[in-house]
Amino acid sequence: MSKPYLKLELGRYHNLVFGRVIEQEGIARGNFRFTHKSFNIISLTQAELSPHTLYVHGQAVGHNGQAFSAQLDSPGGAHDLIDRIKSAVHALNTQGEAVVTSATVTVEVVE
């Protein structure tokens, strides 16, 4: 398996956070989990977003490229969710070797 690589496109409109997975390689579909400060990045079925979890591409290959979204209680909550996603992605990028695999992990977030 190649080195894990994840590239996201993220956006916010008032209290809505939305995005999609641009690229995903080296992440075992349906068998990947990374947690950072109570925020999870998981591959299960398809891309989805909740206040504490970003589900990336999973076993439902037909759903690749599908947008994900989550509506929060306030614009501040949406801003906080984007910050938590960025923090988890950065942690995966810089600390993921010990948690996910022995390979170097590269993750980018594009806004």
C-alpha positions as CSV (number, residue, x, y, z in Angstrom):
1,M,0.0,0.0,0.0
2,S,1.3,3.5,-0.9
3,K,1.8,6.2,1.7
4,P,-1.4,7.7,3.1
5,Y,-2.3,10.9,1.3
6,L,-5.5,13.0,1.8
7,K,-6.4,16.3,0.2
8,L,-9.6,18.1,1.1
9,E,-11.6,21.0,-0.2
10,L,-13.4,22.9,2.7
11,G,-15.8,25.8,2.8
12,R,-18.1,27.5,5.2
13,Y,-21.3,29.5,4.6
14,H,-22.7,30.9,7.9
15,N,-23.2,27.8,10.1
16,L,-22.7,25.3,7.3
17,V,-19.4,23.5,6.7
18,F,-19.0,21.6,3.5
19,G,-16.4,20.1,1.3
20,R,-15.2,17.0,-0.5
21,V,-12.2,14.7,-0.7
22,I,-10.0,15.8,-3.6
23,E,-7.5,13.0,-3.4
24,Q,-7.1,9.9,-1.1
25,E,-4.4,7.3,-1.5
26,G,-2.9,4.8,0.8
27,I,-5.9,4.8,3.2
28,A,-7.4,1.4,3.6
29,R,-11.0,1.8,2.5
30,G,-13.4,0.8,5.3
31,N,-10.4,0.2,7.7
32,F,-8.8,3.5,8.7
33,R,-9.2,5.6,11.8
34,F,-7.2,8.5,13.2
35,T,-8.2,10.5,16.3
36,H,-6.8,13.8,17.3
37,K,-8.2,15.8,20.3
38,S,-11.6,14.1,20.1
39,F,-11.9,14.6,16.3
40,N,-11.9,11.5,14.1
41,I,-10.9,10.9,10.5
42,I,-12.4,7.5,9.5
43,S,-12.8,5.5,6.3
44,L,-15.9,3.5,6.5
45,T,-18.5,3.7,3.7
46,Q,-18.6,7.2,2.1
47,A,-17.6,10.8,2.7
48,E,-19.7,12.4,5.5
49,L,-19.2,15.0,8.2
50,S,-20.4,15.4,11.7
51,P,-19.2,17.7,14.5
52,H,-16.7,15.2,15.7
53,T,-15.9,13.0,12.7
54,L,-14.9,13.3,9.0
55,Y,-15.6,10.2,7.1
56,V,-13.4,10.0,4.0
57,H,-13.9,7.7,1.0
58,G,-14.7,4.2,2.1
59,Q,-16.1,0.9,0.7
60,A,-18.9,2.7,-1.4
61,V,-16.6,3.5,-4.3
62,G,-19.6,4.8,-6.3
63,H,-19.8,7.7,-3.9
64,N,-16.3,9.0,-4.5
65,G,-16.3,12.8,-5.1
66,Q,-19.5,13.2,-3.1
67,A,-19.7,16.4,-1.1
68,F,-20.0,16.2,2.7
69,S,-21.6,18.8,4.9
70,A,-22.6,19.5,8.5
71,Q,-24.9,22.3,9.8
72,L,-23.8,23.7,13.2
73,D,-25.7,25.8,15.7
74,S,-23.8,29.0,14.8
75,P,-21.3,30.5,12.5
76,G,-18.8,30.3,15.4
77,G,-19.4,26.6,15.7
78,A,-18.8,26.1,12.0
79,H,-15.5,28.1,12.2
80,D,-14.5,25.9,15.2
81,L,-15.3,22.7,13.2
82,I,-13.1,23.8,10.3
83,D,-10.3,24.5,12.8
84,R,-10.7,21.0,14.3
85,I,-10.6,19.4,10.9
86,K,-7.4,21.4,10.0
87,S,-5.8,20.4,13.4
88,A,-6.6,16.7,12.9
89,V,-5.3,16.8,9.4
90,H,-2.1,18.5,10.5
91,A,-1.7,16.0,13.3
92,L,-2.2,13.1,10.8
93,N,0.4,14.8,8.6
94,T,3.0,15.2,11.4
95,Q,2.3,12.3,13.8
96,G,0.5,9.8,11.6
97,E,3.5,7.5,11.1
98,A,3.3,6.1,14.6
99,V,-0.5,5.8,14.6
100,V,-1.5,4.8,11.1
101,T,1.5,3.2,9.4
102,S,5.3,3.2,9.3
103,A,5.1,5.3,6.1
104,T,5.2,9.1,6.0
105,V,1.7,10.7,6.0
106,T,1.0,13.7,3.7
107,V,-2.3,15.6,4.2
108,E,-3.3,18.9,2.7
109,V,-6.4,21.0,3.4
110,V,-7.4,23.3,0.6
111,E,-9.9,26.2,1.3
